[in-house]
Amino acid sequence: MNGAVDELAKLLVPGTGSCFAISLAAGAVLLPAPRRWRAAGGAIIAATLLGYAALAMPPVSYGLERGLACGFRSIQTPAESHGAAAVVIIGNGVSTHLHNGRYVHEMKRETRENVAEGVRLARLLGDPVLIVSGGIADPESQARTEADMMREALVGAGVPAGRILMDAVSRNTYEQAREVAAILARARIDNFIVVTAPTHMRRVHRLFTHLGLTPVTSVPLARGHAATLRPWPFSRAALAASREAAYEYMALLGYWARGRI
């Protein structure tokens, strides 16, 4: 049941094409109705068009991102790790595309940045255990686990393979927190750093604290979208960023409603 609710919620995330189409359709259905409902239908259509225009503006997307990322930063000194014995790298997704007749799986930009931050922290702290977390979210489009891709990238960057532990079964953020908590318990590690994208960190941090853990957080340097005036005030990048931020806000609300955070 929860899976069906989650899939339905994804269709209603502001900034998605599905939410745009559903909202316009709902407004259009009301237009032939009596005057009161006709006015409501027109208001829905107008609100949808204006709302999507706002979401496509860099200052709006920047503000939504900052609301999620505020308070999180990147660790710069060993002292800031509070004696962490492990670095947990949370995957932020995999992209799949067709290349020369076959499907190729790649880490999304956010996941690559998380891995780079993990490598930096490993060098900063000396010899910590690294835990990579991410399984197969969609078996129909994903053949390799996210954790396997991150492990490969870490080894390629010089991290000893023997220092890397994997959670390759998690399908979502909630499962990642639970699986990583179990790995930490088996390894008898209490102090650890968690790395994920700035906009994702609030949900991840709350999940771990709800499980009784106290992670130190470290985020890659956020690129964000400059909140400056341009000749054309709208962009696809801003709309995409707003969509991702809206998903995070909805996920936080959903997790809170289910008692997960």
C-alpha positions as CSV (number, residue, x, y, z in Angstrom):
1,M,0.0,0.0,0.0
2,N,2.8,2.4,0.9
3,G,4.5,1.7,-2.4
4,A,1.3,2.7,-4.3
5,V,0.9,5.9,-2.2
6,D,4.6,6.7,-2.9
7,E,4.1,6.3,-6.7
8,L,1.0,8.4,-6.6
9,A,2.8,11.1,-4.7
10,K,5.5,11.2,-7.3
11,L,2.9,12.2,-9.9
12,L,1.9,15.2,-7.8
13,V,5.3,16.7,-7.2
14,P,5.3,20.4,-8.3
15,G,7.6,20.9,-11.2
16,T,6.9,17.5,-12.8
17,G,5.1,17.1,-16.1
18,S,2.6,14.8,-14.5
19,C,1.6,17.4,-11.9
20,F,1.3,20.0,-14.6
21,A,-0.9,17.9,-16.8
22,I,-3.1,16.7,-13.9
23,S,-3.6,20.3,-12.6
24,L,-4.5,21.6,-16.1
25,A,-6.9,18.7,-16.7
26,A,-8.6,19.3,-13.3
27,G,-9.1,23.0,-14.2
28,A,-10.3,22.2,-17.7
29,V,-12.9,19.7,-16.4
30,L,-14.5,22.5,-14.4
31,L,-14.7,25.1,-17.2
32,P,-18.0,23.8,-18.7
33,A,-19.5,23.6,-15.2
34,P,-21.8,26.2,-13.6
35,R,-20.4,29.7,-12.9
36,R,-18.9,29.0,-9.4
37,W,-17.1,25.8,-10.5
38,R,-16.1,27.5,-13.8
39,A,-14.3,30.2,-11.8
40,A,-12.6,27.6,-9.7
41,G,-11.4,25.8,-12.9
42,G,-10.0,29.0,-14.3
43,A,-8.2,29.7,-11.0
44,I,-6.6,26.3,-11.0
45,I,-5.3,26.7,-14.5
46,A,-4.0,30.2,-13.8
47,A,-2.4,29.1,-10.5
48,T,-0.7,26.2,-12.4
49,L,0.7,28.4,-15.1
50,L,1.9,31.0,-12.7
51,G,3.3,28.4,-10.3
52,Y,5.3,26.7,-12.9
53,A,6.6,30.0,-14.2
54,A,7.8,30.8,-10.7
55,L,9.4,27.4,-10.2
56,A,11.4,28.0,-13.4
57,M,12.9,31.2,-12.0
58,P,16.4,30.8,-10.6
59,P,15.8,32.9,-7.4
60,V,12.8,30.6,-6.5
61,S,14.7,27.4,-7.1
62,Y,17.7,28.8,-5.1
63,G,15.4,29.8,-2.2
64,L,13.8,26.3,-2.1
65,E,17.3,24.6,-2.1
66,R,18.6,26.9,0.6
67,G,15.7,26.1,2.8
68,L,16.7,22.4,2.7
69,A,20.5,22.9,2.8
70,C,20.7,25.6,5.5
71,G,22.8,24.5,8.5
72,F,24.8,21.9,6.7
73,R,28.4,22.3,5.6
74,S,31.5,20.4,4.6
75,I,33.9,19.2,7.3
76,Q,37.3,20.8,7.0
77,T,39.5,19.5,9.8
78,P,39.8,16.1,11.6
79,A,38.7,17.7,14.8
80,E,35.3,18.4,13.3
81,S,34.7,14.7,12.7
82,H,34.5,14.1,16.5
83,G,36.5,10.9,16.2
84,A,34.4,9.4,13.4
85,A,35.6,5.9,12.5
86,A,33.5,5.6,9.3
87,V,32.3,7.7,6.4
88,V,28.9,6.8,5.1
89,I,28.2,7.8,1.5
90,I,24.6,7.9,0.5
91,G,23.8,7.5,-3.2
92,N,21.6,10.1,-4.9
93,G,20.6,8.1,-7.9
94,V,21.7,6.5,-11.1
95,S,21.0,7.5,-14.7
96,T,20.5,5.1,-17.6
97,H,20.9,5.9,-21.3
98,L,21.4,4.0,-24.5
99,H,24.9,4.1,-26.0
100,N,25.9,2.1,-29.1
101,G,22.9,-0.1,-28.9
102,R,23.2,-1.0,-25.2
103,Y,22.1,0.6,-21.9
104,V,24.8,2.3,-19.9
105,H,24.4,3.0,-16.2
106,E,26.1,6.1,-14.7
107,M,26.1,7.8,-11.3
108,K,24.1,11.0,-11.2
109,R,26.1,14.2,-10.7
110,E,25.0,14.4,-7.0
111,T,26.2,10.8,-6.4
112,R,29.6,11.5,-8.1
113,E,30.0,14.6,-5.8
114,N,29.2,12.5,-2.8
115,V,31.9,10.0,-3.8
116,A,34.4,12.8,-4.3
117,E,33.5,14.1,-0.8
118,G,34.0,10.6,0.6
119,V,37.4,10.4,-1.0
120,R,38.4,13.8,0.5
121,L,37.2,12.8,3.9
122,A,39.1,9.5,3.7
123,R,42.3,11.3,3.0
124,L,41.6,13.9,5.7
125,L,40.8,11.4,8.4
126,G,43.5,8.8,7.6
127,D,42.1,5.4,7.5
128,P,38.3,5.3,8.1
129,V,35.9,2.6,7.0
130,L,33.8,3.8,4.0
131,I,30.2,2.6,3.7
132,V,28.5,3.1,0.3
133,S,24.7,2.8,0.3
134,G,22.4,2.3,-2.7
135,G,20.8,-0.7,-4.4
136,I,18.5,-1.0,-7.4
137,A,15.6,1.4,-7.3
138,D,14.1,0.2,-10.6
139,P,14.9,-3.4,-11.7
140,E,13.5,-2.7,-15.2
141,S,16.0,0.1,-16.0
142,Q,18.9,-0.6,-13.6
143,A,21.2,-3.6,-13.9
144,R,24.0,-2.5,-11.5
145,T,23.6,-1.4,-7.9
146,E,24.5,2.1,-7.0
147,A,26.7,0.9,-4.2
148,D,28.8,-1.2,-6.7
149,M,29.3,1.9,-8.9
150,M,30.4,4.0,-5.9
151,R,32.7,1.3,-4.7
152,E,34.3,1.1,-8.1
153,A,34.8,4.8,-8.2
154,L,36.3,4.8,-4.7
155,V,38.8,2.1,-5.6
156,G,39.7,4.0,-8.7
157,A,40.4,7.0,-6.6
158,G,42.9,5.0,-4.4
159,V,40.7,3.9,-1.5
160,P,41.7,0.4,-0.4
161,A,38.9,-2.1,-1.4
162,G,39.3,-3.7,2.0
163,R,38.1,-0.5,3.8
164,I,34.8,-0.3,1.9
165,L,31.6,-1.9,3.1
166,M,28.5,-2.0,1.0
167,D,24.7,-1.7,1.3
168,A,23.6,-2.8,-2.1
169,V,20.0,-3.8,-1.2
170,S,18.4,-0.4,-0.3
171,R,15.8,0.9,-2.7
172,N,15.1,4.3,-1.1
173,T,16.4,6.7,1.5
174,Y,14.4,5.1,4.4
175,E,15.9,1.6,3.6
176,Q,19.4,3.2,3.3
177,A,19.3,4.6,6.8
178,R,18.1,1.2,8.3
179,E,20.6,-0.9,6.3
180,V,23.5,1.4,7.1
181,A,22.5,1.4,10.8
182,A,22.7,-2.4,10.8
183,I,26.2,-2.3,9.1
184,L,27.4,0.1,11.7
185,A,26.1,-2.1,14.5
186,R,27.8,-5.2,13.1
187,A,31.1,-3.3,12.7
188,R,30.6,-1.8,16.3
189,I,31.0,1.7,15.0
190,D,29.3,4.5,17.0
191,N,30.8,7.7,15.5
192,F,30.5,8.3,11.8
193,I,30.1,10.9,9.2
194,V,27.3,10.8,6.7
195,V,27.7,12.4,3.2
196,T,24.9,13.2,0.8
197,A,23.7,16.1,-1.3
198,P,22.9,19.3,0.6
199,T,19.2,19.2,-0.3
200,H,19.0,15.5,0.8
201,M,20.9,15.8,4.0
202,R,18.0,17.1,6.2
203,R,15.9,13.9,5.5
204,V,19.0,11.6,5.9
205,H,20.1,13.2,9.2
206,R,16.6,13.0,10.7
207,L,16.3,9.4,9.7
208,F,19.5,8.5,11.5
209,T,18.7,10.5,14.6
210,H,15.3,8.8,14.7
211,L,17.1,5.5,14.8
212,G,19.1,6.7,17.8
213,L,22.3,7.5,16.0
214,T,24.2,10.8,16.0
215,P,26.0,11.3,12.7
216,V,28.3,14.1,11.9
217,T,27.2,15.6,8.5
218,S,29.4,16.7,5.6
219,V,28.0,17.9,2.3
220,P,29.8,18.5,-1.0
221,L,30.1,22.1,-2.0
222,A,26.7,23.0,-3.3
223,R,26.6,24.4,-6.8
224,G,23.0,25.7,-6.7
225,H,21.6,28.2,-9.2
226,A,22.6,31.8,-9.0
227,A,19.7,33.9,-7.8
228,T,20.5,36.8,-10.2
229,L,18.5,38.7,-12.8
230,R,19.1,37.5,-16.3
231,P,17.8,38.7,-19.7
232,W,15.4,35.8,-19.7
233,P,14.2,35.0,-16.1
234,F,13.3,31.4,-16.7
235,S,15.4,28.2,-17.1
236,R,14.9,24.5,-17.4
237,A,17.7,24.0,-14.9
238,A,15.9,26.1,-12.3
239,L,12.7,24.2,-12.9
240,A,14.5,20.9,-12.4
241,A,16.1,22.2,-9.2
242,S,12.7,23.4,-8.0
243,R,11.2,20.0,-8.8
244,E,13.9,18.1,-6.8
245,A,13.5,20.5,-3.9
246,A,9.7,20.1,-4.0
247,Y,10.2,16.3,-3.9
248,E,12.4,16.6,-0.8
249,Y,9.8,18.8,1.0
250,M,7.1,16.3,0.2
251,A,9.3,13.4,1.3
252,L,10.0,15.1,4.6
253,L,6.3,15.6,5.2
254,G,5.5,12.0,4.2
255,Y,8.2,10.6,6.5
256,W,7.0,12.7,9.4
257,A,3.4,11.6,8.8
258,R,4.6,7.9,8.9
259,G,6.6,8.4,12.1
260,R,9.9,7.8,10.4
261,I,11.5,11.1,11.4
